[in-house]
């Protein structure tokens, strides 16, 4: 009996004070023993708990832990939970252990899903979905797995309830781990985890600064973010080689994320993206204020504008004239909208370029009409109306009705502007109406002055 009480005391201390050790053991044991999804769906086979008092002696804690777990294991969760309750294990510990056991099974399923297929995050791929069109379906499948995990945790724990740490698990757990393995594979595993810890820490700091600013970002706030990012980069650089840090920046830096957004339609190669990145990152490090010229002094504005011009010159020299023209086109919001819209609707290749080229030609023709001194107002209005009608018809033919209607409200401002200009020239010119002014003779004026002077009332 004394031996039983001693063993129970050891178990209770281990489960309360050594929770992380026990949790790590059950998770690792689960992973090593489960050879299939069916086997992983059950707790390990019962080893027997009826002979707790029959243990001879009291082994050291590091030797006792495996023996303790072998006695507590069961084929189903209710029995496993009952065994834990018999030895006085706290409910919160039971919840965590059971949730960890179930999570281990679904963890592997999610990892397999993240690795399935041939999608790979390419840091030079532009747009919102560099994984390709099937990535959305993969996320949907992962969410189904997550719902199944939540249902199993709730069913297993019943009235004990689900621990808070198990309620939101997919995005911060194995999915994130698989993302890091897949996309930051050039870093050792420990360094990947350290990198994410640092990123999350500084993201929280930046969010706090922005939230406290309440929509008003003062220069001091901007400086705080700049200093914070510099500190983060120094911390990250201390963990890896310069080459690893460069690769990390290509995947996760603000500069790379912005470039992937702004170069839609340019479709850079890996070499082009790297070359532009080197130039752009140097500029961003010197002019890291994300709010541009807002609040800058005239001298600072002139310095930044000169640096931006030099940035463009360097990119032109790097890409060559033809590709630089493509690069500049991609900076136009209207062109980016057309490219994304074309991809979204699955339009024929070249539709975006054709509409964008039409925009340039029509704006040139409009300026020629407006500046032609030989055309009357009516003739200019008629010419503009003809261009407006032809433009709308051509754009709708290229984009389709749905694409055309969307483009009008987002990026297709030039079509609306052309329509408004044509309307203005077609409106009849309203001549100001004159007033009949009574004609007065000099004699009448003199009589009026004399009458006023003799009167006690002032002239209104």
C-alpha positions in Angstrom: 0.0 0.0 0.0 2.9 2.3 0.9 4.4 1.5 -2.4 1.2 2.3 -4.2 0.9 5.7 -2.5 4.5 6.5 -3.3 4.0 5.7 -7.0 0.9 7.8 -7.1 2.7 10.6 -5.5 5.5 10.4 -8.1 2.9 10.3 -10.9 1.0 13.2 -9.6 4.2 15.3 -9.2 5.3 14.3 -12.7 2.0 15.2 -14.3 1.7 18.6 -12.4 5.3 19.8 -12.3 6.6 17.9 -15.3 3.7 18.5 -17.7 6.0 19.5 -20.6 8.1 16.4 -20.2 5.1 14.1 -20.1 3.4 15.9 -23.0 6.5 15.6 -25.1 6.8 11.9 -24.3 3.2 11.0 -25.2 3.4 13.0 -28.4 6.7 11.5 -29.5 5.6 8.0 -28.4 2.4 8.5 -30.4 4.3 9.5 -33.5 6.8 6.6 -33.3 4.2 3.9 -32.6 1.5 4.9 -35.1 2.3 3.3 -38.5 -1.0 4.1 -40.2 -4.0 6.5 -39.9 -6.1 3.7 -38.4 -3.5 2.9 -35.7 -3.1 6.5 -35.0 -6.8 7.0 -34.3 -6.5 5.0 -31.0 -4.5 5.5 -27.8 -1.8 2.8 -27.4 -3.0 -0.7 -26.4 -3.6 -1.3 -22.7 -0.6 -2.5 -20.8 -2.6 -2.9 -17.6 -3.3 -0.7 -14.6 -4.5 -3.2 -12.1 -1.0 -4.0 -10.7 0.0 -0.5 -9.7 0.7 -1.7 -6.2 2.7 -4.6 -7.4 5.6 -2.5 -8.5 8.7 -3.4 -6.5 10.9 -0.5 -5.6 10.7 3.0 -6.8 12.6 3.6 -10.1 14.3 6.9 -10.8 11.9 9.4 -12.4 13.6 9.2 -15.9 13.1 5.4 -15.7 9.6 5.6 -14.1 8.0 7.8 -16.8 7.9 5.1 -19.5 6.6 2.5 -17.1 3.9 4.9 -15.8 2.7 5.6 -19.3 2.7 2.0 -20.2 0.3 1.4 -17.3 -2.0 4.3 -18.2 -2.3 3.6 -21.9 -5.6 2.3 -23.2 -7.3 1.4 -26.5 -9.9 4.2 -26.3 -10.0 7.8 -24.9 -12.7 7.1 -22.2 -10.5 4.4 -20.6 -7.3 6.5 -20.9 -9.1 9.5 -19.3 -10.5 7.2 -16.5 -7.0 5.9 -15.8 -5.6 9.4 -15.6 -8.4 10.5 -13.2 -7.8 7.4 -11.0 -4.3 8.7 -10.2 -5.6 12.2 -9.5 -4.4 13.8 -12.7 -5.9 17.4 -13.0 -8.6 17.9 -15.6 -6.5 20.6 -17.4 -3.6 18.2 -17.8 -5.9 15.5 -19.1 -7.4 17.9 -21.7 -3.9 18.9 -22.9 -2.7 15.3 -23.1 -5.7 14.0 -25.0 -5.7 17.0 -27.4 -1.9 16.5 -28.0 -2.6 12.8 -28.8 -5.3 13.6 -31.3 -3.3 16.5 -32.8 -0.4 14.2 -33.6 -2.6 12.2 -36.0 -4.0 15.2 -37.8 -0.6 16.9 -37.8 0.8 14.4 -40.2 -2.2 14.6 -42.5 -1.8 18.4 -42.8 1.9 18.1 -43.4 1.3 15.6 -46.2 -1.3 18.0 -47.7 1.1 20.9 -47.6 3.8 18.8 -49.4 1.5 17.2 -51.9 1.5 18.2 -55.6 4.3 20.0 -57.3 3.4 23.5 -56.0 6.3 25.4 -54.7 6.4 29.0 -53.5 8.5 30.9 -56.0 9.6 34.2 -54.5 9.7 35.8 -58.0 6.1 34.8 -58.8 3.8 37.8 -58.7 0.3 38.2 -57.5 -1.6 37.0 -54.5 -1.3 33.3 -55.1 2.3 32.3 -56.1 1.4 28.7 -55.4 -1.0 28.4 -58.4 -4.7 27.8 -58.8 -4.9 24.5 -56.9 -3.7 26.1 -53.7 -7.2 27.2 -52.8 -8.5 23.7 -53.1 -5.6 22.5 -50.8 -6.6 25.1 -48.2 -10.2 23.9 -48.4 -9.0 20.3 -47.8 -6.9 21.4 -44.9 -9.9 23.1 -43.3 -11.9 19.9 -43.6 -9.1 18.1 -41.7 -9.1 20.8 -39.1 -12.9 20.5 -38.6 -12.5 16.7 -38.2 -9.8 17.2 -35.6 -11.9 19.6 -33.6 -14.9 17.2 -33.7 -12.7 14.3 -32.4 -11.2 16.4 -29.6 -14.6 17.5 -28.5 -16.0 13.9 -28.6 -13.0 12.5 -26.8 -13.0 15.0 -23.9 -16.8 15.3 -23.6 -17.7 17.2 -20.4 -14.1 17.9 -19.6 -14.2 20.5 -22.3 -11.6 21.5 -24.9 -8.4 23.3 -23.8 -8.0 26.8 -25.2 -4.7 25.9 -26.8 -6.4 23.3 -29.0 -9.2 25.5 -30.3 -7.2 27.3 -33.0 -4.5 25.0 -34.1 -4.1 24.6 -37.9 -2.6 27.9 -38.9 -0.2 28.2 -36.0 0.8 24.6 -35.8 1.7 22.0 -38.4 0.6 24.0 -41.4 3.0 26.8 -40.4 5.8 24.2 -39.7 5.2 22.7 -43.2 5.3 26.1 -44.8 8.6 26.8 -43.2 10.0 23.4 -44.2 8.8 23.9 -47.7 9.8 27.5 -48.3 12.6 28.2 -45.9 14.3 24.9 -46.5 17.7 26.6 -47.0 17.7 27.1 -43.2 18.3 24.4 -40.6 15.1 23.5 -38.6 16.1 25.2 -35.4 17.0 28.4 -37.3 13.6 28.4 -39.1 11.9 28.3 -35.7 14.0 31.1 -34.4 13.3 33.2 -37.5 9.6 32.8 -37.1 9.8 33.7 -33.4 11.6 36.9 -34.2 9.2 37.8 -37.1 6.2 37.3 -34.9 7.7 39.3 -32.0 8.4 42.3 -34.2 5.1 42.0 -36.1 3.4 42.4 -32.7 5.5 45.4 -31.9 4.7 47.1 -35.3 1.0 46.3 -34.9 1.0 48.0 -31.5 2.6 51.1 -32.8 0.1 51.4 -35.7 -2.9 50.7 -33.4 -1.7 53.3 -30.8 -1.3 55.9 -33.7 -5.1 55.7 -34.2 -4.8 56.6 -37.9 -2.3 59.4 -37.3 1.2 58.3 -38.0 3.6 60.9 -36.7 7.2 61.1 -37.7 8.1 59.6 -34.3 5.9 56.6 -35.1 7.6 56.2 -38.5 11.0 56.4 -36.9 10.0 53.8 -34.2 9.0 51.4 -37.0 12.2 52.1 -38.9 14.3 51.5 -35.8 12.4 48.4 -35.0 12.8 46.9 -38.4 16.5 47.7 -38.4 16.9 45.9 -35.0 14.9 42.9 -36.3 17.2 42.6 -39.4 20.3 42.8 -37.2 18.9 40.1 -35.0 18.1 37.9 -38.0 21.4 38.5 -39.6 23.2 37.3 -36.5 21.5 33.8 -36.9 22.7 33.0 -40.4 25.2 33.6 -43.2 24.9 36.6 -45.5 23.7 34.2 -48.3 21.0 32.8 -46.0 19.9 36.3 -45.0 19.6 37.3 -48.6 17.5 34.3 -49.4 15.3 35.0 -46.4 14.7 38.6 -47.6 13.7 37.3 -51.0 10.9 35.3 -49.4 9.8 37.4 -46.4 11.0 41.0 -46.5 8.7 44.0 -47.0 10.6 44.9 -50.2 10.0 41.4 -51.8 6.3 41.4 -50.8 5.8 44.8 -52.3 7.5 43.8 -55.5 5.4 40.7 -55.9 2.4 43.0 -55.7 3.7 45.8 -58.0 5.2 43.6 -60.7 1.9 41.8 -61.7 2.0 41.7 -65.5 5.7 42.1 -65.7 6.3 38.4 -64.9 10.0 38.7 -63.9 12.3 35.8 -64.2 14.1 34.7 -61.1 17.3 36.5 -62.2 15.3 39.7 -63.0 13.6 39.6 -59.7 16.9 39.2 -57.8 18.5 42.0 -59.8 15.6 44.5 -59.2 15.4 43.4 -55.6 19.0 44.3 -54.9 18.4 47.8 -56.3 15.0 48.3 -54.6 16.1 47.0 -51.2 19.0 49.5 -51.1 16.5 52.3 -51.8 14.0 51.1 -49.2 16.7 50.8 -46.5 17.7 54.5 -47.1 14.1 55.7 -47.5 12.1 53.3 -45.4 9.3 55.7 -44.7 6.3 53.8 -46.1 4.3 57.0 -46.3 6.5 58.5 -48.9 6.8 62.2 -49.0 4.1 62.9 -46.4 5.5 65.2 -43.7 8.9 65.6 -45.4 10.7 68.9 -45.7 11.2 70.4 -49.2 14.9 69.3 -49.0 13.9 65.8 -48.0 11.3 65.7 -50.8 13.9 66.8 -53.4 16.5 64.2 -52.1 13.9 61.4 -52.3 12.8 62.3 -55.8 16.4 62.4 -57.0 16.9 59.0 -55.4 13.8 57.6 -57.1 15.0 58.9 -60.4 18.4 57.2 -59.9 16.5 54.0 -58.9 14.7 54.0 -62.2 17.9 54.7 -64.1 19.6 51.7 -62.4 16.6 49.4 -63.2 16.6 50.6 -66.8 20.3 49.8 -67.1 19.8 46.4 -65.5 16.9 45.3 -67.6 17.5 46.9 -70.9 15.2 49.3 -72.7 12.6 46.8 -73.9 12.1 45.0 -70.6 12.2 48.4 -68.8 9.2 49.5 -70.8 7.4 46.4 -69.6 8.5 47.1 -66.1 7.2 50.7 -66.2 3.9 49.5 -67.7 3.5 47.1 -64.7 3.7 50.1 -62.4 0.5 51.5 -63.8 -2.4 50.6 -61.6 -4.8 50.4 -64.6 -2.5 47.9 -66.3 -2.2 45.8 -63.1 -6.0 45.7 -62.8 -6.3 44.6 -66.3 -3.8 41.8 -65.9 -5.3 40.5 -62.7 -8.8 40.8 -64.2 -7.7 38.9 -67.3 -6.2 36.1 -65.2 -9.2 35.9 -62.9 -11.7 35.6 -65.8 -9.4 33.3 -67.8 -9.4 35.6 -70.8 -7.3 35.1 -73.9 -3.6 35.8 -73.6 -2.9 39.4 -74.7 -6.4 40.8 -73.8 -4.9 43.0 -71.0 -2.2 44.4 -73.3 -4.6 45.1 -76.1 -7.0 47.1 -73.8 -4.0 48.9 -72.3 -2.6 49.8 -75.7 -6.1 51.0 -76.8 -6.2 53.3 -73.8 -2.9 54.9 -74.8 -3.9 55.4 -78.4 -7.4 56.8 -77.5 -6.0 59.3 -75.0 -3.5 60.5 -77.7 -6.4 60.9 -80.2 -8.5 62.7 -77.6 -5.8 65.2 -77.0 -5.4 65.8 -80.8 -9.1 66.5 -81.2 -9.2 68.9 -78.2 -6.2 70.8 -79.5 -7.4 71.1 -83.1 -8.2 74.8 -83.8 -10.0 73.9 -87.0 -12.8 72.0 -85.3 -15.8 73.7 -83.9 -17.2 72.7 -80.4 -19.9 70.7 -82.1 -17.5 68.9 -84.3 -15.2 68.1 -81.4 -18.1 66.7 -79.4 -19.2 64.5 -82.3 -15.6 63.2 -82.8 -15.2 62.4 -79.1 -18.6 60.7 -79.0 -17.6 58.4 -81.8 -14.4 57.5 -80.1 -16.2 56.9 -76.8 -18.7 54.5 -78.4 -16.1 52.6 -80.3 -13.9 52.3 -77.2 -16.7 50.9 -75.0 -17.7 48.4 -77.6 -14.1 47.2 -78.2 -13.2 46.9 -74.5 -16.4 45.0 -73.7 -15.6 42.7 -76.6 -12.2 41.9 -75.1 -13.2 41.7 -71.5 -16.7 40.4 -71.7 -19.7 41.9 -69.9 -18.7 41.0 -66.4 -15.1 42.0 -66.9 -16.1 45.3 -68.6 -18.4 46.3 -65.8 -15.8 45.6 -63.2 -13.1 47.5 -65.2 -15.3 50.6 -65.4 -15.3 50.8 -61.6 -11.7 49.9 -61.0 -9.0 51.1 -63.4 -11.1 52.0 -66.4 -11.4 55.6 -65.4 -10.3 56.8 -68.8 -13.5 55.4 -70.4 -15.7 57.4 -68.0 -13.5 60.4 -68.5 -13.9 60.2 -72.3 -17.6 59.9 -71.9 -17.8 62.9 -69.6 -15.7 65.0 -72.0 -17.9 64.1 -75.0 -21.0 65.0 -73.0 -19.6 68.4 -72.1 -18.9 69.3 -75.7 -22.3 68.2 -76.8 -24.2 70.3 -74.3 -25.6 73.5 -75.9 -23.8 76.7 -74.9 -26.2 78.8 -72.8 -25.7 82.5 -73.6 -26.1 84.9 -70.7 -29.4 86.8 -70.9 -29.0 90.6 -70.9 -31.3 93.1 -69.1 -33.1 95.9 -70.9 -31.6 99.1 -69.6 -33.9 102.2 -69.9 -32.3 105.0 -71.9 -32.3 108.3 -70.0 -31.7 111.8 -71.4 -29.4 114.3 -69.8 -32.4 116.4 -68.8 -34.0 113.4 -67.0 -30.8 112.7 -65.1 -30.5 116.3 -63.9 -34.2 116.4 -62.8 -33.6 113.2 -60.8 -30.5 114.6 -59.0 -32.3 117.8 -58.1 -35.3 115.8 -56.8 -33.0 113.7 -54.6 -31.2 116.7 -53.2 -34.4 118.3 -52.2 -35.7 115.2 -50.6 -35.1 114.2 -46.9 -34.9 110.5 -47.9 -31.5 109.2 -49.2 -31.2 107.6 -52.6 -31.6 103.8 -52.5 
